[in-house]
Amino acid sequence: MATAAKALGFYHEANDWFCNAGLPSDITVVIDNVNFHLHKFPLSSRCGKLEKLIEESQNTDQGSRTITLENILGGPNTFLVIAKFCYGVRVELTPRNIVAIYCVADYLEMFDSYGDDNLFVRAENYFHKNVLKNWKDCMVALQSCENVIPQADNLQIISKCLNAISMMACTDPSLFGWPLMMYGRLQSPNGSILWNGINTGARISSLESDWWFEDISYLSVLLFERLIKTMEARGLRPEKLTGAIMYYSRKHLHGLGRWQGGQNTKIKSIASFSMKPAIVDQRVLLETIVKLLPKRKGKSLCRFLLGLLRVALILDADDKCQDSLERMIGMQLEYATLDGLLIPTYSDSDTLYNSDCVERIINHFLTFEGKITTFSPRSIASEVSPSSVPLRKVSKLVDNYMAEVASDVNLKPEKIKSLGEMLPESARSSNDGLYRALDVYFKAHPWLQEKEKEQLCNIINYQKLSIDACAHASQNNHLPLRIILQALFFEQMQLRTALVNVPDDENAPTGPMSIVPGSSTGTTGQIVQRDGWVTIVRENQVMRVNMERLSARVVELEEEFNKMREEMKRVSRTHSSLDSSWCISRTFGKCKLLLDSSNVQEDVVESTGPATPRGSVDQPRPSRHSKQR
């Protein structure tokens, strides 16, 4: 019997397979247009389903029956293994064919009730004893389930593979010297590598914690998603899950590595086996990755999320996906960089950069920060709390972003103003970044009107400008006149404060010095010392009041000048050229008189000189502190 079994064999001619059993075929099984000319007895003795089909089929004229089997996993190749097993020919089970044979044996009802040690039991034992205990075999078997997911789920093949892979990934390789099965019988019990049974003395190098990233990157999106969820349920650390997701995304999501700065270095597969990379739909992958990412913070994760957002805008992903990405970026905006935040506009917008997207990200950041600061005690609110550190970082980032996008000629003034007003005033310790952004914007938009410039300049707190910024603003021809005067005033205040803070060595006070913060009316600070330097405070207040009067007077002069200019235009249209010349000379004489009075007003700040021609600026009213003296 054994000799006859060994002599049996199968051969094919074109699309027909034959068995050299020496007997004529009495049944034909058709699998995907491939004919298997076999015999009823070997098939019906092992396959319960084929036995039922043979009984239901009818004989043809030649006495042969024809059976057509649909949806056989693996097609003719798998059925050839089934036929050989029914005829007693030795078959080989491998990790690549075990899933298909396991499922087909279940479909054809090849159980022990149709013969001892039937194919279903053999496949089941091989799967549990060999495949699930070996990383390489388990990965190959899991990948082969991609086309037979419903059938494999019925037999719990996928869930068992996922659990086995998760357990091996969660295990520390250096703790137990695992995985021993990874190299099969090429490893001796003491850990050295064997060659033809000879101990070479070489040992396997220690494994990194991310050794399994490359292997699971060959899975399809559906299986990868299920594997990550299984690992998460088993308690794998979130940073490892994040690393695996990022590695998978950089490998399959086209265009993502362009913004990752060469971080997608390939990790060598520990098993060194060849697997075909999965065909991944870009939009499905993106939406899956967004759902799988854990809620964590970090520089690399923030940069990765910004890259995903760019890909989402290119692929025109749905609003839910984009909103989730913007929300996750907003939660860790303090880790973002300027180049990552400069997201180009991929739509039909006129602007170069997508400032609307950045504005939504900042709103998410403020919402997240608001939840943290809501429970902070008021006593800590005035100090530098931990929550204020991210706010300061984001303020610098926003200022740099505004300065970068300000050169776009199509950027509207409302947008640059909206970006500047998003963060609270306490977020910026200095407004130099805001001033720099507006300076770039004014230079790139010389056609702006004075009123629009003044509205944009209102977002700057000039008390928070440095001395250098104030000096630059006081000489900036792109700024309105009122803003220049305001910058000049605060520059003088800061210079005087700086001089007061550095007294002479001989007259240096020995007592303690207290600094009183400036009031909301405009002073940057008042210095009160115990040795009688109260006069400095009074002089600062007098100077502030005089400068405020001067600024108000300048506004009045501007209004009068505009009225006179309108009058000149009206007169020139109604009078003769001679009368028009006379009116112009008279008007300019009046204008010169007003300008002379403005110069006299400036001298009032330093001394009380002779009266000026105009009564409104003859003599400054004495301040409250002057009366006290």
Secondary structure, 3 states (H helix, E strand, C coil): CHHHHHHCCEEEECCEEEECCCCCCCEEEEECCEEEEECHHHHHCCCHHHHHHHHHCCCCCCCCEEEECCCCCCHHHHHHHHHHHHCCCCCCCCCCCHHHHHHHHHHCCCCHHHCCCCHHHHHHHHHHHHHCCCHHHHHHHHHCCCCCHHHHHHCCHHHHHHHHHHHHHHCCHHHHCCCCHHHHHHECCCCEEEECCEEEEEECCCCCCCCCHHHHCCCCHHHHHHHHHHHHHCCCCHHHHHHHHHHHHHHHCCCCHHHCCCCCCCCCCCCCCCCCCCCCCHHHHHHHHHHHCCCCCCHHHHHHHHHHHHHHHHHCCCHHHHHHHHHHHHHCHHHCCHHHHCCECCCCCCCCECHHHHHHHHHHHHHHHHHHHCCCCHHHHCCCCCCHHHHHHHHHHHHHHHHHHCCCCCCCHHHHHHHHHCCCHHHCCCCHHHHHHHHHHHHHCCCCCHHHHHHHHCCCCHHHCCHHHHHHHHCCCCCCHHHHHHHHHHHHHHHHHHHHCCCCCCCCCCCCEEEEECCCCCCCEEEEECCCCHHHHHHHHHHHHHHHHHHHHHHHHHHHHHHHHHHHHHHHHHCCHHHHHHHHHHHHHHHHHHHHHHHHHHHHCCCCCCCCCCHHHCCCCCCHHHHHC
